[in-house]
């Protein structure tokens, strides 16, 4: 089949390459000409996609990146994987609407359009389908097929990838569902049919709401435990020995990435805007997690004051990690970046080390014998924000005057304090 994937980012590029490797002819539509040029030259900007893999599908002729909408002509299946960010704390479906209008110009009878972008229940039916019908003059469910299949990409996760993560599929009609399922059966190991579009849309935002709420719970627990003088990390290890009825979540500097800070807001905003009801638990979790970077800064401020009789202002602080999770360069909505920004706003000199971020975006300070003449011992404090595997934590513990470990990655010690 001729497959078009609109958006060649962390979701769209893996899908496009998997479809090409499965035997389809794939057009990877990327309106950003600079990114499109990189793909055409065999340079991958998505960390989970090695450039060698990209070059292989390019040379086979099965995959072609394009920024020209005309190359969408004649598609059998088009998948929309564009961003759905928040603008002024409200859902922004601009990219979905643009993708729908673009596809409508080339939509032919019998073709299938699938939305993968995360959004609130009702988007496929109430937003995308009317745009498609208006632009092509055809009727969804009768003349062409429409479906929704939420993305479940986890950047940096080598165990769960596109092909082995169960894929929820939904369609406007039974025939639509079958068309959507047939396509995804060719690129994934397991497909899970949903009874309707809205159920699949809600399942996606609830998956991330579940994580968001539970992370907020342990973040608040860590604050209370610190006040009580109780080791929250050991407490969570003890609780996790229960073989039923408990899932272990860990505290941290906040939530980040492409899902957790955004997806629950889509759900709560939609419920309030459409029905005037408040999803109280989501809003409370949002308040807790958004305030966590400030809590990290306060803990660091208290430590500098009590241990060294100095303030954050003028202090030299080494921040380890800026990505939102270990093993990735993804710094979208990263709480680590928020902590760093707050410390700098308070007058601290903050040096950021992250081996996964592009060269020039941060400095690389070795733990000892730095060519620049700096080492960990030259800093008043270290804040471990993202425990990348490249960090030698044992050596860090030996050399640092003080470490605030926001992820519980280090063993407790007199000069190592866990959040």
Secondary structure, DSSP 4 states (H G I P E B T S, - for coil): -EEEEE--STTHHHHHHHHHHTT-EEEEE---HHHHHHHHTT---STTS-HHHHHHHHHHTSEEEE--GGGGTT-SEEEE-----EETTEE--HHHHHHHHHHHTT--TT-EEEE-S---TTHIIIIIHHHHHHHH---BTTTBEEEE------TT-SSS-TTTS-EEEEESSHHHHHHHHHHHHTT-S-EEE-SSHHHHHHHHHHHHHHHHHHHHHHHHHHHHHHHHT--HHHHHHHHTT-SSS-------S---TTTTTTHHHHHHHHHHHHH----HHHHHHHHHHHHHHHHHHHHHHHHHHHHHS--STT-EEEEE--SSSTT----TT-HHHHHHHHHHHTT-EEEEE-TTSPTTSS----SSS-TTS--GGGSSEEEE-S--TTS-HHHHHHH-S-EEESSS-S--BTTEEE-
